[in-house]
Amino acid sequence: MTDKAIAKNTQEQPAYDTGTLLLSTSLTVAALILVPALASRMGLGAALTGAMRMALMRASSRAVSHGKGEECGDGGAGFSCH
């Protein structure tokens, strides 16, 4: 295959800086690991824990999309709210 054929098949991916990816990854780890662990230790209910996790995942999505509020659909964070 030629280089032109390969270039046509690859989709253009947005370039993220290291700080943005580090922030987004930290928020995701907090939402998936730290919040449930701390909530169970403190005796918080499942509804409050879920709400805190959703808020952190939305913040993670907004960090990657530069605050454009694209958490639904093609936000670039790899998950959808549907």
N, C-alpha and C positions, 0 to 999 in steps of 0.2 A: 504494500500500500504506500501511497505517497504521503508526504507531510501535509499536503493540502486536504486530502481526504480525511486524515485523522483530525485536523483542525476543524473541519466542518462538523464532525460528530461530537466533539466536546462542547459542552454548554459552558457559557461564561459564568464563573462563580465570583461572587463579591469578595473583595479582599478586606479582611478584618485585621485590625492591629492587635498586637499582643495584649495590651491592656484591656481591650474590650473582651477578648476571649477569656482572659483570666477572671475578669469580673463576672462574666456570664457563667463560667464553670464553677466559680465559688458560690454563686447564688443557687445554682442547680444542686450542688453537693449539700448545701445547707437545707434546701427544700426536701431532698430525697433521703438524707441520712440524719442530719443534726436535729431538725425540727421534730420528727417522730420520736427520736430518742429522748430529747428533752421534754417533750409533751408527756410521754409515758412516765417519765421520772417524776414530773410535777403533778400528774394526775389530771391533765386536761382532757376534755372530751374529744371525740373523733371529729365532730363538726368544726370545732375551733382549730384543731390540727390541720384538717383539710383546707380550711380557709387560709391559714398561714402558708401552707404549701403552695396553694394556687397563687397567692400574692407574690411569693418569691419566684415562681416560675414565670409569671407575667413580667416581673422586673428583669429577669434574666433575658426574656425575649426582647424586651424594649432596649436593653443594653446592647444587644447584637444589632437591632434594627435602628439604632441611634435615636431612640425616643419617638419613632414615627407611629407607635401604637399598632404595629402589624402583628399582634400575637395570634390572630386567626388567619388561616389561609397560608400564604407563602411568606412567612415572616423570617425565614432563614434560620430558625432555631432548631428545626428538626421535629417539631411537634405541632399538633393542631388542637384547637380548643373544642373540636366537634367530636 
